[in-house]
Amino acid sequence: MSGKLPPLHLPEFRATPMPPSCTQAQRDQAIAWLLRRRESPQDASVQRDFSAWLAADPAHPQAYRQAERQWAWMRQFEGQGFQARDEALSYRPRRAGHRCAAFATAASLLLVAGWALFSPQGWYGLPHSYATGKSQRLTVALADGSNLELNADSEVRVRYNRFRRRVELVRGEAFFSVRHDAARPFSVHTDNAVVRDIGTAFDVYKQARQTSVTVLEGVVELEGGGERKQLAAGQQLAYSNDGGFQALPHSDPAGATAWRQGLLVFRGRRLADVVSEISRYHDVDIRLPDPKLAELRVNGSFRTEQLDALLNAVATLLPVNIIRLSEREIVLEPTGKAR
């Protein structure tokens, strides 16, 4: 192929919020631009036109990145007989007058092969990553009509192909509204547990010590350590990292998914757990130097974005003082402690 392409600086694919889904026409354009840039890597006018195309629509960088992934994946077959790949990889426009037609033909060849391999209905499928930062939430419409909602400080990797629909919950919490398809099972994976959809809406929370599952509609199957449990609407269950299923104390499905409305709901929760939850929504370090404080119980409903109101409420409900050491450093001390 011709020379090395100039560096391309695209927005992070996992950035939040994500750009809108690409249309078929945008994917076609992206593949054509990929081929054109490979043919003229040092042409400044091509680069200017390409930069203008990228900036014209938030979906264009995403479409181009998908085209690059298709290209990179197909390169591994360079020594094998694969007509669409061979023709696309060996593409060279012979005459300027035929440039557009040649680009369109090569792009179509690559697109057909890529769609068969990489689309959500293809043999291989492309992975997609979605992530949120602190205090952020994200809703994603998936290719099959299902939806996922990411809570704050969370990350998932989604891979669909013609055989299955798989989501890896890397960290944090996600709510799934799944369009059931018996021919393509939908599953959510954490380090040691698998949640399988049986036509439902459910929440999965990957915590430090366990994976918690809350079902709002339908039925799911939770698997861990070779064992399986079915959960129906209104039920909650956890699988411990140490192995074994655990019922959740103070079961409250509505409270567990209140984050979707920007709320934190606590029903007899340990203060140590409440502090851990707060840290998902705010970039602060809250410490409990007195271990006795960790076991105090918190009840109430709080807005996730209102840190001061939440801390003041805790100080009103419990015998603690709020000590602000800096903008991002807070200590909770027992009431009456001399400083």
PATORLO-329387 format. One record per residue (C-alpha): residue in three letters; y, x, z. Coordinates in steps of 0.02 Angstrom, whole numbers, padded with zeros to 5 digits, always signed. Example, Ala and Ser with C-alpha at 12.3 -4.5 7.8 and 13.67 -1.06 7.14 Angstrom:
% residues 2
ALA-00225+00615+00390;SER-00053+00684+00357;
% end
This chain:
% residues 339
MET+00000+00000+00000;SER+00182+00052-00011;GLY+00282+00137+00126;LYS+00295+00091+00307;LEU+00398-00063+00347;PRO+00560-00039+00444;PRO+00547-00091+00627;LEU+00562-00276+00656;HIS+00631-00341+00820;LEU+00574-00518+00849;PRO+00593-00620+01008;GLU+00445-00606+01128;PHE+00311-00728+01072;ARG+00282-00786+01252;ALA+00468-00813+01286;THR+00522-00977+01362;PRO+00567-01098+01293;MET+00450-01078+01145;PRO+00514-01111+00968;PRO+00459-01271+00884;SER+00294-01276+00791;CYS+00295-01204+00615;THR+00279-01314+00463;GLN+00164-01274+00318;ALA+00315-01230+00209;GLN+00379-01108+00341;ARG+00209-01023+00350;ASP+00210-01006+00160;GLN+00384-00929+00166;ALA+00332-00810+00304;ILE+00183-00745+00205;ALA+00293-00723+00051;TRP+00418-00623+00154;LEU+00278-00517+00225;LEU+00221-00471+00050;ARG+00398-00442-00012;ARG+00440-00325+00133;ARG+00280-00227+00104;GLU+00324-00206-00079;SER+00503-00147-00044;PRO+00506-00077+00134;GLN+00665+00026+00107;ASP+00764-00103+00009;ALA+00917-00144+00115;SER+00954-00305+00019;VAL+00778-00368+00051;GLN+00798-00330+00235;ARG+00966-00420+00242;ASP+00894-00574+00157;PHE+00743-00569+00272;SER+00854-00557+00427;ALA+00954-00706+00366;TRP+00793-00805+00342;LEU+00735-00762+00518;ALA+00900-00820+00592;ALA+00905-00981+00491;ASP+00777-01073+00598;PRO+00702-01041+00772;ALA+00529-01072+00699;HIS+00543-00932+00569;PRO+00508-00785+00688;GLN+00354-00876+00753;ALA+00294-00911+00575;TYR+00319-00729+00526;ARG+00225-00668+00679;GLN+00079-00780+00635;ALA+00079-00709+00458;GLU+00076-00532+00528;ARG-00072-00576+00637;GLN-00166-00649+00490;TRP-00130-00493+00389;ALA-00183-00374+00527;TRP-00344-00468+00557;MET-00389-00471+00372;ARG-00363-00283+00355;GLN-00529-00252+00442;PHE-00616-00323+00288;GLU-00532-00201+00170;GLY-00696-00118+00123;GLN-00787-00283+00097;GLY-00793-00404-00048;PHE-00670-00543-00003;GLN-00581-00605-00158;ALA-00431-00688-00075;ARG-00404-00537+00038;ASP-00426-00412-00103;GLU-00302-00498-00217;ALA-00173-00519-00080;LEU-00190-00341-00016;SER-00182-00264-00189;TYR-00033-00370-00243;ARG+00103-00282-00344;PRO+00233-00379-00444;ARG+00230-00307-00621;ARG+00392-00376-00690;ALA+00547-00436-00599;GLY+00545-00599-00696;HIS+00373-00640-00629;ARG+00414-00588-00450;CYS+00432-00763-00376;ALA+00275-00831-00460;ALA+00176-00678-00409;PHE+00236-00691-00230;ALA+00189-00875-00225;THR+00015-00839-00296;ALA-00020-00697-00174;ALA+00048-00799-00029;SER-00062-00945-00076;LEU-00217-00835-00083;LEU-00179-00762+00087;LEU-00137-00932+00157;VAL-00298-01013+00098;ALA-00403-00874+00172;GLY-00297-00871+00329;TRP-00307-01059+00354;ALA-00496-01056+00341;LEU-00504-00919+00472;PHE-00355-00936+00587;SER-00300-01117+00595;PRO-00342-01224+00749;GLN-00481-01299+00642;GLY-00535-01132+00568;TRP-00685-01023+00606;TYR-00589-00897+00709;GLY-00424-00973+00766;LEU-00272-00877+00826;PRO-00232-00860+01012;HIS-00064-00920+01074;SER+00015-00870+01240;TYR+00140-00974+01336;ALA+00227-00920+01496;THR+00363-00975+01615;GLY+00472-00879+01736;LYS+00526-00931+01909;SER+00609-01103+01917;GLN+00556-01139+01736;ARG+00438-01272+01668;LEU+00373-01291+01491;THR+00287-01431+01395;VAL+00182-01383+01242;ALA+00112-01503+01111;LEU-00056-01430+01060;ALA-00130-01438+00885;ASP-00254-01577+00926;GLY-00127-01697+01000;SER-00160-01642+01179;ASN-00018-01582+01290;LEU-00002-01451+01424;GLU+00137-01432+01552;LEU+00165-01263+01634;ASN+00233-01252+01810;ALA+00349-01112+01865;ASP+00288-00931+01855;SER+00134-00977+01754;GLU+00045-00915+01598;VAL-00092-00982+01484;ARG-00181-00920+01329;VAL-00237-01054+01208;ARG-00368-01029+01073;TYR-00426-01172+00962;ASN-00553-01158+00821;ARG-00674-01277+00735;PHE-00802-01260+00875;ARG-00705-01270+01037;ARG-00537-01283+01124;ARG-00517-01152+01259;VAL-00372-01119+01377;GLU-00365-00971+01496;LEU-00253-00998+01647;VAL-00193-00820+01677;ARG-00086-00865+01827;GLY+00000-01012+01907;GLU-00025-01196+01870;ALA-00040-01311+01720;PHE-00061-01497+01691;PHE-00166-01554+01543;SER-00166-01721+01451;VAL-00316-01701+01337;ARG-00364-01795+01180;HIS-00552-01805+01197;ASP-00660-01737+01056;ALA-00846-01724+01094;ALA-00871-01611+00942;ARG-00744-01484+01008;PRO-00756-01467+01197;PHE-00595-01432+01293;SER-00608-01309+01439;VAL-00491-01219+01557;HIS-00547-01050+01625;THR-00489-00950+01775;ASP-00567-00791+01844;ASN-00718-00877+01920;ALA-00709-01062+01877;VAL-00716-01173+01723;VAL-00643-01349+01708;ARG-00713-01455+01567;ASP-00628-01610+01504;ILE-00724-01773+01488;GLY-00571-01868+01424;THR-00435-01855+01554;ALA-00271-01792+01627;PHE-00286-01659+01760;ASP-00200-01515+01850;VAL-00270-01339+01875;TYR-00189-01220+02000;LYS-00247-01039+02008;GLN-00208-00979+02183;ALA-00240-00814+02272;ARG-00397-00875+02358;GLN-00458-01019+02251;THR-00440-01128+02096;SER-00386-01306+02138;VAL-00414-01454+02023;THR-00328-01624+02035;VAL-00380-01768+01921;LEU-00256-01908+01883;GLU-00353-01996+01744;GLY-00531-01996+01679;VAL-00662-01869+01731;VAL-00678-01680+01731;GLU-00818-01559+01772;LEU-00782-01409+01883;GLU-00904-01265+01868;GLY-00915-01112+01980;GLY-01056-00995+02028;GLY-01178-01088+01916;GLU-01147-01254+02005;ARG-01057-01405+01934;LYS-00962-01549+02013;GLN-00886-01701+01929;LEU-00716-01764+01984;ALA-00647-01936+01943;ALA-00468-02000+01944;GLY-00385-01977+02113;GLN-00500-01836+02169;GLN-00463-01655+02211;LEU-00578-01506+02233;ALA-00563-01318+02244;TYR-00680-01174+02203;SER-00657-01024+02316;ASN-00648-00846+02251;ASP-00781-00808+02382;GLY-00896-00937+02301;GLY-00924-01118+02345;PHE-00835-01284+02324;GLN-00706-01335+02452;ALA-00627-01503+02485;LEU-00437-01494+02496;PRO-00364-01545+02665;HIS-00236-01686+02659;SER-00292-01738+02485;ASP-00139-01800+02390;PRO-00155-01802+02199;ALA+00020-01873+02175;GLY+00095-01739+02288;ALA-00004-01601+02201;THR+00073-01645+02033;ALA+00249-01688+02096;TRP+00309-01523+02023;ARG+00313-01612+01855;GLN+00462-01711+01924;GLY+00541-01556+02002;LEU+00477-01591+02178;LEU+00380-01498+02311;VAL+00281-01615+02425;PHE+00202-01548+02584;ARG+00082-01647+02694;GLY+00042-01544+02847;ARG+00049-01381+02750;ARG+00053-01212+02841;LEU+00224-01132+02839;ALA+00145-00976+02763;ASP+00084-01082+02616;VAL+00254-01166+02600;VAL+00339-00996+02589;SER+00215-00944+02455;GLU+00255-01100+02355;ILE+00442-01072+02369;SER+00423-00896+02298;ARG+00356-00972+02136;TYR+00522-01057+02104;HIS+00649-00931+02172;ASP+00668-00744+02155;VAL+00676-00711+02342;ASP+00568-00620+02468;ILE+00540-00734+02620;ARG+00453-00648+02765;LEU+00369-00715+02922;PRO+00359-00565+03040;ASP+00291-00672+03183;PRO+00111-00724+03138;LYS+00126-00879+03249;LEU+00255-00952+03131;ALA+00132-00947+02986;GLU+00027-01086+03066;LEU+00171-01208+03093;ARG+00150-01366+02990;VAL+00276-01434+02865;ASN+00294-01614+02804;GLY+00419-01676+02678;SER+00477-01688+02498;PHE+00601-01562+02426;ARG+00685-01523+02260;THR+00614-01363+02187;GLU+00784-01298+02131;GLN+00872-01323+02298;LEU+00823-01169+02398;ASP+00958-01184+02532;ALA+00922-01368+02562;LEU+00736-01331+02577;LEU+00760-01189+02700;ASN+00886-01288+02803;ALA+00762-01432+02812;VAL+00626-01314+02873;ALA+00743-01245+03005;THR+00782-01424+03061;LEU+00599-01476+03068;LEU+00529-01317+03147;PRO+00583-01195+03284;VAL+00639-01061+03162;ASN+00801-00973+03117;ILE+00847-00924+02939;ILE+00906-00743+02932;ARG+00978-00689+02764;LEU+00969-00501+02749;SER+01029-00502+02568;GLU+01037-00618+02417;ARG+00851-00595+02385;GLU+00785-00556+02559;ILE+00760-00688+02694;VAL+00672-00678+02862;LEU+00613-00828+02964;GLU+00616-00793+03150;PRO+00570-00898+03302;THR+00715-00994+03377;GLY+00795-00904+03522;LYS+00736-00729+03473;ALA+00862-00598+03523;ARG+00929-00493+03381;
% end
